[in-house]
């Protein structure tokens, strides 16, 4: 490659990074707005979620096209190729996070239209805060090529899974004690499930960051394997 070609390649990669980070910011705001719909029945927040979901979908298509064009024209290798492949895979998880946020907002709106609604706010808000933090951290780890923080995101998914199970137990108890809460309780189960899935997608993206930085695939191997590999790779750096 000529110097000019190298500079153009770097500009293309930077543009792809920036658009993925922008996509992450939109999804994070969607999670926040979806919880505002749940807690307060905020109609304006619901419309923001719907609008942002469309923008997230468009960004997915735009970034995907850029990656395909980049690989075809520049034929990147080594780290540059791993960045392109990692972003391509992260796109799917990010778009699905947006889908889950839209599901939360839609279910939350239905709960507020139900005269018998009830919302165990503390548990669900804590889950939402946890997965939003995971999304923030995975975007930070991506921007900084920080595999240590990415491994922390993988571990945090275990805690979100525990909170999901505890929330399910609590909601089932509510519904058993008062059958009038069954309809709203089912919607809340779907809300909790969507939050848990966002955590899963964040974990997937964190694993992609580890691949991007170190060239090692840690999917389906558990958090201890991911942490051990990152510790070995970063030791002495």
C-alpha positions as CSV (number, residue, x, y, z in Angstrom):
1,X,0.0,0.0,0.0
2,X,1.1,3.6,-0.7
3,X,1.2,6.1,2.2
4,X,-2.0,7.7,0.7
5,X,-3.7,4.3,0.7
6,X,-2.7,3.7,4.3
7,X,-4.1,7.1,5.3
8,X,-7.4,6.4,3.5
9,X,-7.7,3.0,5.1
10,X,-7.2,4.5,8.6
11,X,-9.8,7.1,7.8
12,X,-12.2,4.4,6.7
13,X,-11.6,2.4,9.9
14,X,-12.0,5.5,12.1
15,X,-15.4,6.2,10.4
16,X,-16.6,2.7,11.1
17,X,-15.5,2.9,14.7
18,X,-17.2,6.3,15.1
19,X,-20.5,5.0,13.6
20,X,-20.5,1.9,15.9
21,X,-19.9,4.1,18.9
22,X,-22.7,6.4,17.8
23,X,-25.0,3.4,17.4
24,X,-24.1,2.3,21.0
25,X,-25.0,5.7,22.3
26,X,-28.4,5.6,20.7
27,X,-29.0,2.1,22.1
28,X,-28.0,3.3,25.6
29,X,-30.4,6.2,25.4
30,X,-33.1,3.8,24.2
31,X,-32.6,1.7,27.4
32,X,-32.9,4.8,29.5
33,X,-36.1,6.0,27.7
34,X,-37.6,2.5,27.8
35,X,-37.3,2.5,31.6
36,X,-38.9,5.9,31.8
37,X,-41.9,4.4,30.0
38,X,-42.0,1.6,32.5
39,X,-41.7,3.7,35.6
40,X,-43.7,6.7,34.6
41,X,-45.6,5.9,31.4
42,X,-43.7,8.6,29.5
43,X,-45.2,8.8,26.1
44,X,-42.5,11.1,24.7
45,X,-39.9,8.6,25.8
46,X,-41.8,5.9,23.9
47,X,-41.7,7.9,20.7
48,X,-37.9,8.6,21.2
49,X,-37.4,4.8,21.5
50,X,-39.3,4.2,18.3
51,X,-37.4,6.9,16.4
52,X,-34.0,5.8,17.6
53,X,-34.8,2.2,16.8
54,X,-35.2,3.2,13.2
55,X,-31.9,5.1,13.2
56,X,-30.1,2.1,14.8
57,X,-31.4,-0.1,12.0
58,X,-30.2,2.3,9.4
59,X,-26.8,2.6,11.0
60,X,-26.5,-1.2,11.0
61,X,-27.0,-1.3,7.2
62,X,-24.7,1.7,6.6
63,X,-21.8,0.3,8.8
64,X,-22.2,-3.2,7.2
65,X,-21.9,-1.7,3.7
66,X,-18.8,0.2,4.8
67,X,-17.2,-2.9,6.1
68,X,-17.9,-5.0,3.0
69,X,-16.5,-2.2,0.8
70,X,-13.5,-1.8,3.1
71,X,-12.6,-5.5,2.9
72,X,-13.2,-5.7,-0.8
73,X,-11.1,-2.6,-1.7
74,X,-8.4,-2.6,1.0
75,X,-7.9,-6.3,1.7
76,X,-6.9,-5.7,5.3
77,X,-4.8,-8.1,7.3
78,X,-3.8,-8.9,10.9
79,X,-5.2,-6.4,13.4
80,X,-7.0,-4.3,10.8
81,X,-8.9,-7.4,9.5
82,X,-9.8,-8.4,13.1
83,X,-11.2,-4.9,13.7
84,X,-13.4,-5.1,10.6
85,X,-14.6,-8.6,11.4
86,X,-15.2,-7.8,15.1
87,X,-17.3,-4.7,14.2
88,X,-19.3,-6.8,11.7
89,X,-20.2,-9.3,14.4
90,X,-20.8,-6.6,17.0
91,X,-23.3,-4.9,14.7
92,X,-25.8,-7.7,15.0
93,X,-25.6,-7.7,18.8
94,X,-25.9,-4.0,19.0
95,X,-29.0,-4.0,16.7
96,X,-30.6,-6.7,18.8
97,X,-30.0,-4.6,21.9
98,X,-32.0,-1.9,20.2
99,X,-34.7,-4.4,19.4
100,X,-34.9,-5.4,23.1
101,X,-35.1,-1.8,24.3
102,X,-38.0,-1.2,21.9
103,X,-39.7,-4.4,23.2
104,X,-39.3,-3.0,26.8
105,X,-40.8,0.3,25.8
106,X,-43.7,-1.4,24.1
107,X,-44.5,-3.8,26.9
108,X,-44.1,-0.9,29.4
109,X,-46.6,1.2,27.6
110,X,-49.1,-1.7,27.7
111,X,-48.6,-2.1,31.4
112,X,-49.5,1.6,31.9
113,X,-52.6,1.2,29.9
114,X,-53.8,-1.6,32.3
115,X,-55.8,-0.4,35.3
116,X,-54.4,-3.3,37.3
117,X,-50.8,-2.5,36.6
118,X,-48.0,-2.9,39.1
119,X,-44.3,-2.3,38.8
120,X,-41.6,-3.7,41.1
121,X,-39.4,-0.8,40.1
122,X,-36.4,-1.4,42.2
123,X,-35.4,-4.8,40.8
124,X,-36.0,-3.9,37.1
125,X,-34.3,-0.5,37.5
126,X,-31.3,-2.2,39.0
127,X,-31.1,-4.7,36.1
128,X,-31.5,-1.8,33.6
129,X,-28.7,0.1,35.3
130,X,-26.5,-3.0,35.2
131,X,-27.0,-3.7,31.5
132,X,-26.6,-0.1,30.5
133,X,-23.3,0.0,32.4
134,X,-22.2,-3.1,30.5
135,X,-23.0,-1.5,27.2
136,X,-21.1,1.6,28.2
137,X,-18.1,-0.5,29.3
138,X,-18.1,-2.6,26.2
139,X,-18.1,0.5,24.0
140,X,-15.3,2.0,26.1
141,X,-13.3,-1.2,25.8
142,X,-13.9,-1.2,22.0
143,X,-12.8,2.4,21.6
144,X,-9.6,1.9,23.8
145,X,-8.8,-1.7,22.7
146,X,-9.0,-2.5,26.4
147,X,-9.4,-6.3,26.7
148,X,-9.2,-6.1,30.5
149,X,-12.4,-4.1,30.6
150,X,-14.0,-6.4,28.0
151,X,-13.3,-9.4,30.3
152,X,-15.0,-7.5,33.1
153,X,-18.1,-7.1,31.0
154,X,-18.1,-10.9,30.4
155,X,-18.0,-11.4,34.2
156,X,-20.8,-8.9,34.8
157,X,-23.1,-10.9,32.6
158,X,-23.1,-13.6,35.3
159,X,-24.5,-11.1,37.9
160,X,-27.2,-9.9,35.5
161,X,-28.2,-13.6,35.0
162,X,-28.6,-13.9,38.8
163,X,-30.7,-10.8,39.0
164,X,-32.9,-12.1,36.1
165,X,-33.6,-15.3,38.0
166,X,-34.4,-13.5,41.2
167,X,-36.7,-11.1,39.4
168,X,-38.6,-14.0,37.8
169,X,-39.0,-15.6,41.3
170,X,-40.3,-12.3,42.7
171,X,-42.8,-11.8,39.8
172,X,-44.1,-15.3,40.0
173,X,-44.7,-14.8,43.8
174,X,-46.7,-11.6,43.0
175,X,-48.9,-13.4,40.5
176,X,-49.5,-16.3,42.8
177,X,-50.5,-14.0,45.7
178,X,-52.8,-11.8,43.5
179,X,-54.1,-13.3,40.2
180,X,-55.2,-9.8,39.2
181,X,-51.5,-9.1,38.6
182,X,-51.0,-11.9,36.1
183,X,-51.5,-9.9,32.9
184,X,-49.1,-7.1,34.0
185,X,-46.7,-9.7,35.6
186,X,-46.4,-11.5,32.2
187,X,-45.4,-8.2,30.5
188,X,-42.9,-7.6,33.3
189,X,-41.4,-11.0,32.8
190,X,-40.8,-10.1,29.1
191,X,-39.3,-6.8,30.2
192,X,-36.9,-8.6,32.6
193,X,-36.1,-11.1,29.8
194,X,-35.3,-8.3,27.4
195,X,-32.9,-6.8,29.9
196,X,-31.2,-10.1,30.4
197,X,-30.8,-10.5,26.7
198,X,-29.2,-7.1,26.4
199,X,-26.7,-8.3,29.0
200,X,-26.1,-11.4,26.8
201,X,-25.5,-9.2,23.7
202,X,-23.1,-7.0,25.6
203,X,-21.2,-10.1,26.7
204,X,-21.0,-11.2,23.1
205,X,-19.6,-7.8,22.0
206,X,-17.1,-7.9,24.8
207,X,-15.9,-11.3,23.6
208,X,-15.5,-9.8,20.1
209,X,-13.3,-7.0,21.6
210,X,-11.1,-9.7,23.1
211,X,-10.8,-11.3,19.7
212,X,-10.1,-7.9,18.0
213,X,-7.3,-7.1,20.5
214,X,-5.7,-10.6,20.8
215,X,-6.9,-12.7,17.9
216,X,-8.3,-15.3,20.3
217,X,-11.9,-16.6,20.2
218,X,-13.2,-17.0,23.7
219,X,-16.9,-17.6,22.8
220,X,-18.6,-20.5,24.6
221,X,-15.6,-21.0,26.9
222,X,-16.8,-19.2,30.1
223,X,-15.6,-16.2,31.9
224,X,-12.6,-17.8,33.6
225,X,-11.1,-18.7,30.2
226,X,-11.6,-15.2,29.0
227,X,-10.1,-13.7,32.1
228,X,-7.1,-16.1,32.0
229,X,-6.4,-15.4,28.4
230,X,-6.5,-11.6,28.8
231,X,-4.3,-11.8,31.9
232,X,-1.7,-13.9,29.9
233,X,-1.8,-11.6,26.9
234,X,-1.5,-8.4,28.9
235,X,1.1,-9.6,31.3
236,X,4.3,-7.6,30.9
237,X,2.8,-5.1,28.5
